[in-house]
């Protein structure tokens, strides 16, 4: 799915928006720059074929057209993001320095959070010279983050053996979620006992293997609902649910609405945008 700035702010070159829970679940790409601050909670950031855990205070910049999504690993309402999005010509900056797969945790740098909040406040209040004020905030944030990148201070994905096992499990799930997978199937593929895989998976991803599988299936279901005209029954079968009732129950448990309601809300938005 391709997003553009008009979906957020038709009249400006920038927008500052807050996202809660599963609002970022769909894989998407865009041509604008996205500066993301994790306000609270934990999640998994997926960028193309790479993944990394993110948590409160993490900041990253996506300045290319890579496909990405974020899936919370905490309670839905506990996960909050503030997104500062803007066209590349909004500020003159060299974006090639940024690697979004390596976020920085800035909890020990309160000026970052204060500047993000200032940008959000200026955007919402729309006072005189708010464009200049937001531009100043963006320059400051990009400069501070670029200095961190240049200093090599970014967090890097763990290379430990347990992390490698978890990544194997995640990859297996992504390639086989449409099958009737069980915990033993996933553990057997990785080469671990079910109990040990469950233990290290909880430590790495803050959730169980089966809960991760469920939420991954729901994520794929969201994609089918928005991007295809498949029936709910066919989608349920395509993403590995044994029957339509289980799909409806799991979908509403995770997203708080039925598949039909989700399709009506989100596909209507996409179609409207596509029509100009």
C-alpha positions in Angstrom: 0.0 0.0 0.0 1.3 3.4 -0.9 0.6 6.4 1.4 1.0 10.0 0.5 0.9 13.2 2.5 -2.5 14.3 1.2 -4.0 11.5 3.3 -2.9 13.4 6.4 -2.6 17.1 5.5 -3.8 18.2 2.0 -2.7 21.8 2.3 0.8 21.5 3.9 4.1 19.9 3.2 4.1 18.3 6.7 1.9 16.7 9.3 2.4 15.6 13.0 0.1 12.8 13.9 -0.3 10.4 16.8 -1.0 6.7 16.2 -2.3 4.2 18.8 -2.2 0.4 18.7 -2.7 -1.2 15.4 -3.0 1.9 13.2 0.4 1.1 11.7 -0.2 -2.6 11.2 -0.5 -2.6 7.4 2.7 -2.8 5.3 3.1 0.4 3.4 5.6 2.7 1.6 5.7 6.4 0.8 7.8 9.1 -0.8 7.7 11.5 2.1 10.1 11.4 5.1 8.8 9.9 8.3 10.4 10.6 11.7 8.9 8.3 14.3 9.1 8.7 18.1 7.8 5.7 20.2 5.8 7.5 23.0 5.0 4.3 24.9 4.9 0.5 24.7 6.8 -2.0 22.7 6.6 -3.3 19.2 8.3 -5.1 16.3 9.4 -2.8 13.4 9.5 -4.5 10.1 11.4 -2.9 7.2 11.5 -5.0 4.0 12.8 -8.3 5.3 14.5 -7.0 8.4 12.9 -6.8 11.9 13.9 -5.2 15.2 12.3 -4.7 18.5 11.4 -1.1 19.4 10.4 0.4 22.7 9.5 3.7 24.5 11.9 6.5 23.6 13.1 4.9 20.4 13.4 7.3 17.4 14.0 6.3 13.7 13.8 8.0 10.3 12.4 6.4 7.1 13.5 8.5 4.2 13.1 6.1 1.3 10.4 4.0 -0.3 11.0 0.8 1.8 8.0 -1.2 2.8 7.5 -1.1 6.5 5.0 -1.8 9.3 4.9 -1.8 13.1 3.2 -4.5 15.2 2.7 -3.9 18.9 3.9 -6.5 21.3 2.1 -5.0 24.3 -1.5 -4.1 25.0 -3.1 -2.3 22.0 -3.8 0.9 23.8 -0.4 0.9 25.5 1.4 1.4 22.2 1.6 5.0 21.0 3.7 6.7 18.3 4.2 10.3 17.2 4.9 10.6 13.5 6.4 13.8 12.0 6.0 13.3 8.2 7.1 15.8 5.6 8.0 16.1 2.0 11.8 16.0 1.3 11.9 19.6 0.1 10.4 20.8 3.4 13.9 20.9 4.8 17.2 20.7 3.0 19.0 17.7 4.5 21.1 14.7 3.5 18.8 11.8 4.4 21.2 9.1 3.3 22.8 9.0 6.8 19.7 7.4 8.3 19.2 3.6 8.8 15.6 3.0 10.0 16.4 -0.6 11.1 18.7 0.9 13.8 16.7 3.2 16.0 18.1 5.3 18.8 16.7 5.3 22.3 16.5 8.9 23.5 15.0 8.5 27.0 18.3 10.0 28.3 18.0 13.0 26.0 14.8 14.8 27.1 15.4 17.6 24.5 14.4 15.1 21.8 11.0 14.4 23.4 10.5 18.1 24.2 11.1 19.0 20.5 8.8 16.3 19.2 6.1 17.6 21.6 6.8 21.2 20.5 6.3 20.2 16.8 3.1 18.5 17.7 1.8 21.5 19.6 2.7 23.9 16.9 1.0 21.7 14.3 -2.2 21.4 16.3 -2.5 25.1 17.4 -1.8 26.5 13.9 -0.6 29.8 15.2 1.2 32.4 13.1 4.5 31.1 11.7 3.7 27.5 12.7 5.3 26.3 9.5 8.6 27.9 10.4 8.3 26.7 14.0 7.8 23.1 12.9 10.6 23.4 10.3 12.9 24.5 13.1 11.9 21.5 15.2 12.5 19.1 12.3 15.9 20.6 11.6 16.9 20.1 15.2 15.7 16.5 15.4 17.3 15.5 12.1 20.6 17.1 13.1 20.7 15.4 16.5 19.8 12.0 15.0 22.4 12.4 12.2 25.1 13.1 14.8 24.1 9.9 16.7 24.2 7.9 13.4 27.6 9.4 12.6 28.9 8.5 16.1 27.7 4.9 15.6 25.4 5.0 18.6 22.4 3.2 16.9 21.1 0.0 18.4 21.8 -3.1 16.3 19.9 -6.3 16.1 21.1 -9.0 18.5 23.3 -11.7 17.0 23.0 -14.1 20.0 22.1 -17.7 19.4 18.7 -17.3 21.0 17.9 -14.3 18.8 18.8 -16.4 15.8 16.4 -19.1 16.9 13.6 -16.6 17.4 14.3 -15.1 13.9 14.1 -18.6 12.4 10.8 -19.1 14.1 9.5 -15.7 12.9 10.6 -16.4 9.3 9.0 -19.9 9.4 5.7 -18.3 10.6 5.8 -15.7 7.8 6.3 -18.4 5.2 3.8 -20.9 6.6 1.1 -18.9 8.4 -1.5 -20.1 6.0 -1.0 -23.7 7.2 -2.5 -25.2 10.3 0.6 -24.5 12.3 1.1 -25.6 15.9 3.7 -24.7 18.4 5.4 -28.1 17.9 5.7 -27.6 14.2 7.5 -24.3 14.7 9.7 -25.6 17.4 10.6 -28.7 15.3 11.6 -26.5 12.4 13.9 -24.4 14.6 15.3 -27.5 16.3 14.2 -26.7 19.9 11.7 -28.1 22.4 8.4 -26.3 22.5 9.1 -25.1 26.0 12.5 -23.6 25.3 11.3 -21.9 22.2 8.4 -20.4 24.1 10.8 -19.2 26.8 13.2 -17.4 24.5 10.5 -16.1 22.3 8.7 -14.4 25.2 12.0 -12.9 26.3 12.8 -11.5 22.8 9.3 -10.6 21.6 7.4 -10.1 24.8 4.7 -12.4 23.6 4.1 -16.2 23.1 4.8 -18.0 19.8 1.1 -18.7 19.3 0.0 -15.1 20.1 2.6 -13.9 17.6 1.2 -16.3 15.0 -2.3 -15.2 15.6 -1.4 -11.5 15.3 0.6 -12.2 12.2 -2.4 -13.9 10.6 -4.6 -11.0 11.5 -2.1 -8.6 9.9 -2.2 -10.6 6.7 -6.0 -10.6 7.0 -6.0 -6.8 7.2 -3.9 -6.7 4.0 -6.3 -9.0 2.1 -9.3 -7.1 3.3 -7.9 -3.8 2.0 -6.1 -4.9 -1.1 -8.3 -7.6 -2.5 -12.0 -8.4 -3.1 -11.7 -11.9 -1.6 -14.7 -13.0 0.6 -14.3 -13.2 4.3 -14.5 -17.0 4.1 -11.7 -17.2 1.6 -9.5 -14.8 3.6 -10.1 -16.9 6.7 -8.9 -20.0 4.9 -6.0 -18.2 3.2 -4.5 -17.1 6.5 -4.8 -20.4 8.3 -7.9 -20.3 10.4 -9.8 -23.5 10.8 -13.2 -21.9 10.3 -14.8 -18.5 9.8 -16.1 -18.3 13.4 -12.5 -18.5 14.8 -11.4 -15.8 12.4 -14.2 -13.4 13.4 -13.5 -14.0 17.1 -9.7 -13.5 16.8 -10.1 -10.5 14.6 -12.5 -8.7 16.9 -10.3 -9.6 19.9 -7.2 -8.1 18.4 -8.7 -5.1 16.5 -12.0 -4.4 18.3 -14.1 -4.7 15.1 -15.3 -7.3 12.7 -13.5 -8.0 9.4 -16.3 -6.4 7.4 -16.2 -3.3 9.6 -12.4 -3.1 9.0 -12.8 -3.5 5.3 -15.5 -0.8 5.1 -13.4 1.7 7.1 -10.0 1.2 5.6 -10.7 0.2 2.1 -13.1 3.2 1.8 -10.2 5.5 2.8 -7.8 3.9 0.3 -10.3 4.0 -2.6 -11.2 7.6 -1.8 -7.5 8.6 -1.9 -6.9 6.7 -5.1 -9.7 8.5 -6.7 -8.1 11.8 -5.9 
